[in-house]
Amino acid sequence: MLAFKENGMVPGTHDITVMRGEDFSLTFQVLINSVVLDLTGATAYAQVRAKENDRTSTLLGDFTTAIDASHYVTITLADTVSAAVTADEGWYDVLIVDSTGADTYYLRGKVTFIGSATVKA
């Protein structure tokens, strides 16, 4: 998956669906003007909150994040985190802090949480 962003533009949008009790993972690269963004030395952060565009709303979960040598960003919501969410929906975004300390949001979207029937023994 690719997240497209022109300098100064809004983040790319990608809505996701997460089953409660499962590990969810999303991997993407950021393209700026059709070129993969070099994320050497960067750190990614991602959270799910109850309200869109409101960093003070209830935190529903923290994603773990990783950036690999090919500049792919992976965000993961652990099964224990998704199982604990009681809301039917939330909103996430991905903040990347580059090697100079500049903060930029590159991806955002709605998270729909759906129930599950199976529990591992």
CORZI-V585746 format. One record per backbone hydrogen bond with DSSP energy under -1.0 kcal/mol. NH is the residue of the N-H (numbers start at 1). CO is the residue of the C=O. E is the energy in kcal/mol with one decimal. If there is no record, write none. Layout:
nh=(NH | NH)
co=(CO | CO)
e=(E | E)
This chain:
nh=(3 | 5 | 9 | 12 | 14 | 16 | 18 | 20 | 22 | 24 | 26 | 28 | 29 | 31 | 32 | 35 | 37 | 42 | 43 | 45 | 48 | 49 | 50 | 54 | 57 | 60 | 61 | 63 | 64 | 66 | 68 | 71 | 73 | 74 | 75 | 76 | 77 | 82 | 83 | 90 | 91 | 92 | 93 | 94 | 95 | 96 | 97 | 98 | 101 | 104 | 106 | 108 | 109 | 111 | 112 | 113 | 114)
co=(29 | 31 | 6 | 106 | 108 | 110 | 112 | 114 | 19 | 77 | 75 | 73 | 1 | 3 | 35 | 32 | 30 | 39 | 97 | 95 | 61 | 91 | 58 | 51 | 54 | 48 | 48 | 46 | 76 | 74 | 72 | 68 | 28 | 66 | 26 | 64 | 24 | 78 | 79 | 111 | 49 | 109 | 47 | 107 | 45 | 104 | 43 | 102 | 98 | 96 | 94 | 12 | 92 | 90 | 16 | 88 | 18)
e=(-3.3 | -2.2 | -2.6 | -2.1 | -2.7 | -2.8 | -2.8 | -3.1 | -1.8 | -2.6 | -2.4 | -2.6 | -1.7 | -3.0 | -2.8 | -1.3 | -3.3 | -2.4 | -2.2 | -2.7 | -2.9 | -3.0 | -2.2 | -1.1 | -1.6 | -2.8 | -1.5 | -2.3 | -2.9 | -1.8 | -2.3 | -2.0 | -3.6 | -2.8 | -2.6 | -2.7 | -2.8 | -2.6 | -2.2 | -2.1 | -2.8 | -2.6 | -1.0 | -2.8 | -2.7 | -3.0 | -3.0 | -2.3 | -2.2 | -2.0 | -2.2 | -1.7 | -2.1 | -3.0 | -2.5 | -2.4 | -2.4)
